[in-house]
Amino acid sequence: MREDDYLPPRRGNMRPTSWRLLVGIALVGGVVAYLVVEFAYGSLPLLPWTAIPTLSLLAIGELVTGVQTRRRIRRVPGTEPVEPLSAARLVALAKASALFGALVVGVFGGVALALTDMLDIPSPRTDAITAAGTALAGGALMGAALFLEYACRVPGGGDESDRPRGA
């Protein structure tokens, strides 16, 4: 007998990112940010607008990477196959980006929501606009990350956990 015969069969621990987890992270982040702004807005610094283009560029990069990776995994003519380790790294990046995007959506959405009462004052109005823009950019990053994760799936090569029950 070989040594491999004694090892239990390997199962992949990586599962698709759960939408429930993303919603939960966004809700918790939003509630915490809302409460912090409600009780301590006067002592907080102005929000930086630079997060909006940064998150937007990350989202564009992940979207382009997702499109290219999907083409390579599906072996479209003129493309090179993806190395399995590269695909695993892209999935890890996508999962981390989706979680971070959900946190950004929640936190900055909560800040924008908390500031809606003070939109007639210039400084809170600027912060509310910046927070809303950052939340939108975080949503774009989350969407691009979920697409990248989806793009890394091998078509038709799923294991038993991918099949519908009873099949």
N, C-alpha and C positions, 0 to 999 in steps of 0.2 A: 504494500500500500504506500501511496505517496503521502507526503506531509500535508498536501492540500486536502486530502480526504478527511482530515480531522478538523479542519476549520469550518465553522458554520458558513453558510452561503452569505455573500455580501449583499447588502441591500443599500441602495442610495439613501442617504440621509437628507439630501437636498429636495425640498418640496417647493412648489410654486409659492410665491409670496401670497399670503392670505389677505384678502381685502378687509376682513374683520380686524386683523392686526393693524393695518394701515389706518382704518377708521378709528380704532381705539387710541392709537398714538396721537392722531390729529385731535381727537376730542379731549384727551388728557392735557395735551400741550395747550390747546385753546382755552380750557378752563383755568389752568394755572396762569397763563399769560393775561387773561382777562382780569383775574383777581389781583395780580401784581400791578397792572396798570390802574385799576380802580383805586387801590390803596396807596400807591407810591408813584404816580405819574410825575408829579412835580420834581422828584429827585432823580428821575431817569434822564439820561442824555438823549439827544435827538437821534432818530434812527438813521443809519447810513443808507443812502440810495444805491450804493455800489453792489449790494447783494443782488439786485434785480438783474443787471447785465451778467454778473458772474453765474448765477443759477441758470439764466437763459442760455448762456454759452455752453454750460455743462449739459443742459437738456439737448441742445442741438448736436453736441458731440456724441451723446449716447444714442440719439436717434439715428444719426448717420452710421455709427458703429453697428447699430441693430440692423439697419437695412443691408449693410455690407455683409455682416455675419450671417444673416438669414440666407442671402444669396449663396454664400460659400458653403453653408451647411446643406443647402438643397442642391449643391453641385451644379449651379448654373454654368453653362459653357463659358469659358474665359476666366473662371475664378479658380483659385487654389483651395484645396480642402483646409478646414480649420483643424489645428492641432487640438487634441482633447484637453490638454492643460490650459491652453489659451481660452477655450470655451468655458472651462471651469472658472477661470479668473474673471471672465466677463460676467458670468452668472453671479459671482461674489460681489463684483462691482455693482451690478444691477440691483441686487438685494439691498446692499448698503445704501445706494442712492434712493431707492424707493422708501426705505425707512426714514432716511434723512428728509426726503421731500415731504413725507407725511408730517414729520415734526415741524418743518418750516410752515406748511399750510396751517397746521393747528396753532402754532405760537403766533405767527404774524396775522392770521385770521382773527385770533382772540384779541390781539392788540388793536386791529382795525375796528373790530366790533365794540371794544371798550371806548374807543375815541369817537364814536358816532354822536355822542351827546355834546361834544365840544367842537363841532365842525365850523362854528362861527368864529373861532379864535384861530389866528394864522398858524401858530406853532403846532397845535394838535391836528389841524387840518393837513399840514404837510406830513406829519407823522402818519396820519391815517392813510393818506394816498401812498406813501412809501410802504407802509405795512401791507396794504391791499396789493400793490404791485409785486412785493416780495412773495406774498402768499400765492399769487398767480404764477410767478416764476417757479416757486416750489412745486406747484401742481403740475407744471409742464415737466419739471425734472422727474417727478414721480411717474408721470405717464410715459416719458421716454425710457425710464428705467424698467418699467413693467414690459414695455415693448422689447427692450434689449433682452430681458429674461426670457420672454416668449420666443424671440428669434434664436436663442441658443438651444431650443428643443430640437431633437432629432426627429424628423417626420417618420412615422410608422415604426419607430424603433423602441416603443415604450415597453415597460415590463408589466407584470401582473397588476401593479397598483394603478396603472394608467387605463386599464380596461374597465368598462362599466361592470357593475356587480351583476352576477348571474351569467356572464359571458364565458 
